[in-house]
Structures are given as structure tokens and as C-alpha cells.
Amino acid sequence: MRIELLASPGCPNAEFARQTVTDCLAALGIDEPIIDRVGRYPSPTVLINGIDVMRPEDEVSIGDECRLDPPTPQRVLDALRGQRPNRT
């Protein structure tokens, strides 16, 4: 599983998004690193295997603006659960 946190430089919400992802990973018992990317991204954006947790139907856009829909714990949890391999 690939988990990325995209943020524009100096984003005031990036650390909150990082903590949200960290908490969700811990709640599900998933031990995966979070890859930090700083650049021209709608910020903050959380990608799980390349898919935006808040807008899974859209491609990741480019631009360094603050998001009006920052990642929520429920969306992160749902995305992580959807990408976990089934354990039988």
C-alpha cells in the first residue's frame, strides 16, 4: 500500500492531515510509511495507492491552494479499509 501526503509549502493544515492519517493507520493496525511530498498540490491531499481519499473519482490536480475539503478521519479510514488485503 502506498500512502502519500501532498502539501504545498507552508500549508497550515498539513500536520493535522498527517496526524489524521497516522491515527487511522494505528486504529487499523496498519504499519505503512507516509510519504511526504511538498510541491504545487491542492493542500493537504492524502492519496492511498494514488487515489485521493476525498475525491476518489477525480484525478489529482495541480496547484498550490488550500483545500476546502481537507481529509477527514472517516474518509481516510474508508480508503485504507478498501485497500487492505483480505486476511483469511
N, C-alpha and C positions, 0 to 999 in steps of 0.2 A: 504494500500500500504506500502511496506517495502523498504526503501531506505538506502543502505549501501555504505560507502566509505571505501574501503580496502586500506591500505597503509603499506609499510614496514617502520621500524623505521628510522626517519630522512629523509624521502622522500622529495626532494626539490619541487616536483610538487603536493603534496597532498593538500596544501592550495589553489592552483589555481583550482584544481578539485572541492574542496569543494565550492569555490565561484561560479564556473560554475553551480553546482547543485542548490545552493541557488538562483542564478539569474533565472534559469529555473523554479524552483518552484514558485518564485514570479511572473514571467511572465504569468504563467498558473493559478495563484490564488490557488495553492495547499498548504495547511498547514499541512505538514507532517514532522516529525523529520528526521534528517540524523543520522544514526547510524554509529559511527566511530569504525573501527576495525584496530588495529595495530598488525602486525604479519608477517608471511612469505607469502606475497602475491605479485603478479606482481603489481607494484605500479606506479600510483594510478589506482584503478579499482572501477567503480561505478556499483553497482547492483541495479536493480529495480525488486523487487519480485524474487530475486535470479538469475536474468539474466543479464549478462554483457552487458552493452549498446554498447560496441564497437565490441563484438563478440558474438551475441546472440545465434549462432548455436553451440558454444563450451561450455564445462564445465569450471568452474572456476579452473584455475591451481594454483599450489602451488609453491612458490619460491619468493625470495625477490630481484627481479631485477626491474630496471626501465623499464616501458613500452615504446615501440616505437610508440604506438598508444594511447596516453592519451585521456580521454573522451573529446569530442567536444560538444559545445552547441547544435548543430543540432541533434546529436545522443541522447543526454540526453533529449531534448525536444520530439523527436520522441518516445523514450521509455516511457516517462511519459504520453504522449498522448495515447499511446497504452494500458496503464494500468488503465486509468481513467474510472470510471463507467460512462455509458451514462446517461445523465440527460435529462429526458423528461418531 
